[in-house]
């Protein structure tokens, strides 16, 4: 459960982020060509004040990337 940082109201979570005019979402990748997809953006919106938060629901690939970069 996410709480709004502005008014402390429970947020509506797990909403998709889409590019207007496209049926696809926005993905997160490492810099460079042919890098793995690290995740898909999700969104939470406060029903009280409209504050919006963007997050990655599954951060396991991001954690693996951090560990890999520490080993270098």
C-alpha positions in Angstrom: 0.0 0.0 0.0 1.4 3.4 -1.1 0.6 6.5 0.8 0.5 9.9 -0.8 3.6 12.0 0.1 1.5 15.1 0.1 -1.7 14.3 2.0 -1.1 10.8 3.4 -4.1 9.3 1.6 -3.9 5.7 0.3 -3.1 5.7 -3.4 -4.6 3.7 -6.3 -1.8 1.5 -7.5 -0.7 -0.8 -10.4 -1.9 1.6 -13.1 -0.2 1.4 -16.5 1.8 4.2 -18.1 1.1 4.5 -21.8 2.4 6.8 -24.6 -0.5 8.8 -25.9 -1.5 7.5 -29.3 0.3 4.2 -28.8 -0.9 0.9 -27.3 2.5 0.2 -25.7 4.0 1.4 -22.5 7.4 2.8 -21.6 10.2 0.4 -20.8 13.4 0.9 -18.8 16.7 -0.4 -20.2 20.4 0.1 -19.6 22.2 2.6 -21.9 23.5 1.2 -25.1 22.2 -1.0 -27.9 20.5 -4.3 -27.4 20.4 -4.0 -23.6 18.0 -6.0 -21.5 14.6 -4.6 -20.5 14.9 -3.8 -16.8 11.2 -3.4 -16.1 8.0 -1.6 -17.0 6.7 1.6 -15.4 3.7 1.4 -13.2 1.8 4.4 -11.7 0.0 5.2 -8.4 -2.4 8.1 -8.2 -3.8 9.8 -5.1 -7.6 10.0 -5.3 -7.6 13.0 -3.0 -5.0 15.5 -4.4 -4.0 13.9 -7.7 -0.3 13.4 -6.8 1.2 10.8 -9.2 4.1 8.5 -8.5 5.9 6.3 -11.1 7.6 3.1 -10.0 8.9 -0.3 -11.2 6.8 -3.1 -9.6 9.4 -5.8 -10.0 12.9 -4.5 -9.1 14.7 -7.8 -9.2 16.5 -7.1 -12.5 17.6 -3.6 -11.2 19.0 -5.3 -8.1 20.9 -7.8 -10.2 22.4 -4.9 -12.3 23.5 -3.1 -9.2 25.3 -6.2 -7.8 26.9 -6.9 -11.2 28.2 -3.3 -11.4 29.6 -3.6 -7.8 31.6 -6.6 -8.8 33.4 -4.7 -11.6 
